[in-house]
Every structure is written in C-alpha cells, then in structure tokens.
C-alpha cells in the first residue's frame, strides 16, 4: 500500500506540474455551464434539479476523460521512463492502480468544482439534494469507467493521439450499446438473452438510473466490476508489452 501511495502522489502531482490540469478544469467547467444553461435550457425548464447537468456528462466525458487517460502509459513509454518504473520494487497492480486512482481523484476534483451548480438550484428552489448527491456519485463512477478504458488504450499505444482515439471509440461503443438502433441489429439474428446482455453494457442505462436518485446495487457493481476488469486488462497489456 505504501508503494501504491507513492505512485498515486507522483501521478497526481504531475498533473499540476504542467498547464494540463488547469486547462482541463477550465474547459470542463466552461462546457458544463454552457451545456447546462444554454444547450440544456436550464431556466426554461423551470425545474430546480440538475438532470440536464448530469445528462450531458456521458458525452462530455467521451472526449475530456480520454484526454486525461491518454498520457498515463503512452507518455511513460514514449519518454522511456516506463522501464525505470517497472524496475522499482512495486507490483504491476500497484502501478496500474496508483496511476488510475490519481486520474480518478483528479476527475473528482473537477466534479467538486461544479458545486456552484448545487448552490444555484438550491437558491432557485427546493431540489432533491439526495438525488443530486447520487448524480455526483454516478458521474464519478462514469468518469472512472472512461479512465479505466483510456488507461488500457494508453498501455496499448505508444502514441498519445492513437490512445485517445482508441479510448473514445471504445467508450462510444459502450454508450450506444443500449440504443434501439444497435439492439435492432442484434435482435435480427441473436437470441433475446444476448440482446439483453448487450443492452445491459450501456453506460447510459446504468448512469441514468443513478443520476435520477435510484441507487441499485447492480448498477454500482457494474461500474466497479467494469473498472476492475479494465485495470486488470491494463496490467496484462503492460506485461505483454514488456515481453515484446
């Protein structure tokens, strides 16, 4: 655990050692406001809630979160520091988990900085703050899922741009897997059980329920197991790349 803490602190500090963190935070906060108040018609809805705010997160994260994740391993491999990292007395699991947790905490910080949204809806009306809290939890879990995928893609690719494109593509597939258009393609030849399985993989299906204040253990387990699976895949990829 001590080694994991070292990796975590090193990675988290690296975000703020460059303008990357501040640029990301600014873009995230600005786009969140634009999507909520302008594109989402926050005031026109006359409802004191953050449904619109959370509704844009799967699409906002689709491009912003892979931008964080693309450097996790691709940058290490490009600069040659991955060999040094792998010679340290730490396990693959500690290295993968430490890097992921640093990125996840950073994304959580970005979410926390949107607290003026909460103050706004409480000033304008009497919102269900419990639903807002679960919305933040769901959003953070969603960001973690994107980061886990992005980290694996970063381990696969030496180039950060390629890692970004791969992460966006894979995350997009997990978003649209619950869309009727996609399900119709499967229902034409696949058994209903497979169609239901594909639909259950959708980020939107799981996230929408949590963002509306419905805490289902199955949804929480989905996100946590999804993250764990992709982190395990990242560790495997790193070992395979080391063998190469």
N, C-alpha and C positions, 0 to 999 in steps of 0.2 A: 504493500500500500504506500510505503514511503517513496518508492521509485515512481509509482503512478502519480503521486503528488508533485514530484519534481518535473515530470513531463507535462503535467497539467499547468503548472505555474509558468514553465518555459514557453509553452504554446500560447497561453493567454496573454502573457507579456508581449509576445511577438506581434500580436495584432495591433497593439498600441504603440509599437516601436516605429511604425510606418503610418502614413495617412490613410491606409486601408480601412481601419476601424472607423475613423471619423467620417470618411466618405460614405461607407456603408450605412452608418447610423443616420446620416443626414438624408440619404436617398430613401431609406426605409421610412423614416418619419414623414418626409415630404409626400411620398407616394401614398402612404397610409391616409394622410389627411386629404389628399386630392381624390382618391378613390372613395373615401367615406362621405365627404361633404359635397363633392361636385358630381362625380360619376354615380355615386350611390344615392344621391338625393336625400341626404340625411334629414334636412329640415323639412323638406316637402312631405316626408313620411309621417311627420307629427307623432312619432313614437320614441319614447325615451328608452332606447336599448342600443346595443352595439351589434345587432345582427348583420347590418351592412358591413361594418368594420371587419368582423371575422369572416364574412362571406368572401371577401377578396383575398384573404391570406393564402389559400392554396395556389392561386395564380401569381400573387406577389412573390411568394417563396420560390416558385418554379424557376425564377431567374436570379433572385438575390441570394438564396441559400447556396446553390451550387457555386456561386461566385466566391463564397467563403470556403467551401469544401475543396475546390479545385487545387488549392495550394497545399493541402495537408500532406500529401505524399509526393505529388509531382514535383513540387519545389525542392523537396529533400533529395529526390533522385537527380534532378537537373543540376543542383549545386554540388552533388557528391557527398552531402552530409549524411545520407541515409546509411552509408557504410559505417560511419562513425557511430551513429545512433544504434545500429544493430550490434556493435561490439561492446556497448555498455552492459553492465550487469542487470539488464531488465528483460522481461519476457515479451514476446510479441503481443500478448494480450494487454500487458501494461502500457506498451507504446501505443497500441491502437486505441485503447480506452482513454488514455490520457489526452491524446490529440482530439478525440471525439468530444470528450467532456469539456475541454477548453472551448471548442467551437460552439457547443451546445449552450454553455454558460454565456458566451458572448451573444448568441442569438436571444437568450433570455433577457439579457441586459437591454437589447434593442426593444423587446416587448415591454419591459418595465418603463421605458422612457415614453411610452404612449399613455401613461397614466392621466394626462390632461383629458383624454377621451372619456375616462371614467368620471372625472370631475365635471365634465360638460353635461353628460347625461343625467348626473345626479342633481345638477343645478337646474336643468330644464324640466325634470320630472321626478318620478319615483320608480326607477328601474329595478329589475330583479338582480340585485348585486350577486346573488348566488349563481345565477346563470352567466353573469359576466365573468365571475371567477372561474367557472368551469370552461368558459370560452377561452380564457387565457391558458388554462391547463391544456386544453385540446390543441391550441395553436402552438404551444411549446413542444408538445409531443409530435405534432406535424412537422415542425422545423427539425426536430431530432431525426425523424424518418428521412427527410430530404438530406440531411447531413450524413446519415449512415450510408445512403446510396452514393452521395457525392464523394465520400471518403474512399469507398471501394473503387469508384471510377478513377479517382486520383491515383490510387495504388496501381491501377492497370496501365495508366498512360503516363509517359514522361512529360508530355506537353500539357500545360495547364488549360489551354484552349480546347484541346481534344477532350480532356477530363470534364470540362464544363459542358460541352455539347453532349457527351455521353450521359452525364448526370441529368441534364434537362430532359433528354429523350426518355430515359428510364422512368423518371418521376412522372413525366407526362403520361406514360402508359399506365401507371398506377392511378392516375387521376381519372382517365377516361374509361377505365375498365368497367365502371358501373354505368356508363352511358347506354341508353337504349340502342343506339346505332351499333355499338360494339357487341352488345349482348345478342342483337338480332343476327349478327354474323355467326356467332357460335350456336345459337338456337336452331339454325338451319341444318346443322349436321351433328351437333354434340348432344349428349343426354342432359336432362334438366339439372342433374346434380353438378355437372361440370359448369354449366351456365351460372348456377347459383354460386359456385366457388369463385368463378371469375368476378362476379359482381361483388362478392364479399371482400375482394382485394382492393377495392377502390378506396382511395384516401377520402374522397368526398363523402361517401356513405358513412364512414366512421366519424369523420370530423364534424359533419353537420349535426349529428346527434349530440355530441359533446358540447358543441358551441351553442346549442339551444338549451343547455342545462340538464340534459339527460345523461347521467353517468351510468354506463353499462360496463360491467366488468369485462365483457367480451371485447368491447372497443379498446379499453385500456390494455388488455392483454395483447390485442392485435398490434398496437403501436409498439409496445415494449418488446414483443417477440420479433417484430419486423426489424427493429433497431438491432437487437441481439444477433439476428441471423445475418444481417449485412455487415456487422462488425466482425463476426466470425469469418465471413467470406473475405473481408479485407485482410485478416490475418493470414488466411490461406494464400491469397494472391501475393502478399509480401514474401511468404516463404517460397512460392514458386518463382517469383522474380529473382530472389536471392540465389536460387538454384541455377537460374539462367546466367 
